[in-house]
Amino acid sequence: TRQCTAVIGNYESYHVQRWMRVDTVKSSAIDPDLPLQLVSRGYAARGKANFYAPPSDTQYSPVKRHWGQLKTFLQNVDKVLEELKPILEKVARNNAVVVMTVNKGQSSLLMNFACSAHRRGFDLGNVLVFPTDTESKILAEGLG
């Protein structure tokens, strides 16, 4: 597969973008007659998408399982917001709160963020971290 890399000066993006001659609706193979289309990182070199939406029509569908979890959240959102309100009022700075979530796999990123911010003298008093596991909770509390 031929590839081309273009470096464009003064383009307002710090991200590497990937363009292919594919039909992004049908996830077609590369076709030199099609115009270039911006594609996600999930496209293989031959032009086929590697990421697909999970099936929702089977008995063991992950979509249906997630709908159940979403239903639990929606049934309790008012209670959760009521519990969060005093916490948010306490940590807000100029009516702003930075909300982050972290799991054990991202713990090094959280440590890097906190250490870099402290080294530069940034106030992290308005950062609210929602850990997804015990290890991350202990780490977040230890970082302040």
C-alpha positions as CSV (number, residue, x, y, z in Angstrom):
1,T,0.0,0.0,0.0
2,R,1.4,3.4,-1.0
3,Q,1.3,6.0,1.8
4,C,2.0,9.7,1.7
5,T,2.9,12.0,4.6
6,A,2.4,15.7,4.3
7,V,3.7,18.3,6.8
8,I,1.6,21.4,6.6
9,G,2.9,24.5,8.2
10,N,0.5,26.8,10.2
11,Y,-2.3,24.2,10.2
12,E,-4.3,24.7,13.4
13,S,-3.8,21.2,14.8
14,Y,-1.2,19.3,16.8
15,H,-2.6,15.9,15.8
16,V,-1.4,13.6,13.1
17,Q,-4.3,13.1,10.7
18,R,-4.9,10.1,8.4
19,W,-6.5,10.4,5.0
20,M,-7.4,7.6,2.7
21,R,-9.3,7.1,-0.5
22,V,-12.1,5.1,0.9
23,D,-15.9,5.2,1.4
24,T,-16.2,5.8,5.1
25,V,-19.9,4.9,5.1
26,K,-19.4,1.5,3.6
27,S,-15.9,0.9,5.0
28,S,-14.7,0.1,1.5
29,A,-11.2,-1.0,0.4
30,I,-8.9,1.7,-0.9
31,D,-10.2,3.0,-4.3
32,P,-7.8,5.4,-6.2
33,D,-10.9,7.0,-7.9
34,L,-12.4,8.2,-4.6
35,P,-11.5,11.6,-3.1
36,L,-9.3,11.6,0.1
37,Q,-11.3,11.3,3.3
38,L,-10.3,12.0,6.8
39,V,-10.3,8.6,8.6
40,S,-9.9,7.6,12.2
41,R,-6.9,5.6,13.6
42,G,-9.1,2.5,13.4
43,Y,-8.6,2.1,9.6
44,A,-6.2,-0.6,8.5
45,A,-3.6,0.1,5.8
46,R,-5.9,-1.6,3.2
47,G,-8.8,0.8,4.0
48,K,-11.0,-1.4,6.1
49,A,-12.3,-0.2,9.5
50,N,-11.1,-2.2,12.4
51,F,-13.6,-0.9,15.0
52,Y,-17.2,-1.8,14.6
53,A,-20.2,-1.0,16.7
54,P,-21.2,-4.0,18.9
55,P,-24.3,-5.9,17.8
56,S,-27.5,-4.9,19.6
57,D,-29.8,-7.7,18.4
58,T,-28.4,-10.7,20.3
59,Q,-29.4,-12.1,23.7
60,Y,-25.9,-11.4,25.1
61,S,-25.5,-8.1,23.5
62,P,-23.0,-5.8,25.3
63,V,-25.3,-2.9,24.2
64,K,-28.2,-4.3,26.2
65,R,-25.9,-4.8,29.2
66,H,-24.7,-1.2,29.1
67,W,-28.3,0.0,28.7
68,G,-29.0,-1.7,32.0
69,Q,-26.1,0.1,33.7
70,L,-27.2,3.4,32.2
71,K,-30.8,2.8,33.5
72,T,-29.3,2.3,37.0
73,F,-27.4,5.6,36.7
74,L,-30.5,7.5,35.4
75,Q,-32.6,6.2,38.2
76,N,-30.1,7.5,40.8
77,V,-28.8,10.6,39.1
78,D,-30.7,13.0,41.3
79,K,-29.4,11.4,44.5
80,V,-25.8,11.4,43.1
81,L,-26.1,15.1,42.1
82,E,-27.4,15.9,45.6
83,E,-24.4,14.2,47.2
84,L,-22.0,15.9,44.7
85,K,-23.3,19.5,45.2
86,P,-21.6,20.2,48.5
87,I,-18.3,18.7,47.2
88,L,-18.4,20.8,44.1
89,E,-19.1,23.9,46.0
90,K,-16.2,23.2,48.3
91,V,-13.6,22.6,45.5
92,A,-14.8,25.2,42.9
93,R,-12.4,28.1,42.1
94,N,-14.1,30.9,40.2
95,N,-17.1,28.6,39.6
96,A,-14.8,26.1,37.8
97,V,-14.1,22.5,38.6
98,V,-11.7,20.2,36.7
99,V,-13.2,16.7,36.7
100,M,-11.0,13.7,35.9
101,T,-11.5,9.9,36.0
102,V,-8.7,7.5,36.4
103,N,-8.1,3.7,36.6
104,K,-5.1,1.7,37.6
105,G,-3.9,1.6,34.0
106,Q,-3.8,5.4,33.8
107,S,-2.2,5.9,37.2
108,S,1.2,7.0,35.7
109,L,-0.6,9.7,33.7
110,L,-2.3,11.0,36.8
111,M,1.0,11.1,38.7
112,N,2.7,12.9,35.8
113,F,-0.2,15.4,35.6
114,A,-0.1,16.1,39.4
115,C,3.7,16.3,39.7
116,S,4.0,18.6,36.6
117,A,1.3,20.8,38.0
118,H,2.9,21.0,41.4
119,R,6.3,21.7,39.9
120,R,4.9,24.6,37.9
121,G,3.0,26.0,40.9
122,F,-0.5,25.3,39.7
123,D,-3.3,25.1,42.2
124,L,-5.0,21.7,42.0
125,G,-7.5,22.6,44.6
126,N,-10.3,22.6,42.1
127,V,-9.5,19.1,40.6
128,L,-12.0,16.4,41.4
129,V,-10.8,12.9,40.6
130,F,-13.2,9.9,40.2
131,P,-11.2,6.7,40.6
132,T,-12.6,3.5,39.2
133,D,-10.6,1.2,41.5
134,T,-9.1,1.1,45.0
135,E,-5.5,1.5,43.8
136,S,-6.4,4.7,41.9
137,K,-8.3,6.0,44.9
138,I,-5.3,5.6,47.2
139,L,-3.0,7.2,44.6
140,A,-5.3,10.2,44.0
141,E,-5.6,10.8,47.7
142,G,-1.8,10.5,48.2
143,L,-1.2,13.1,45.4
144,G,-3.4,15.6,47.2
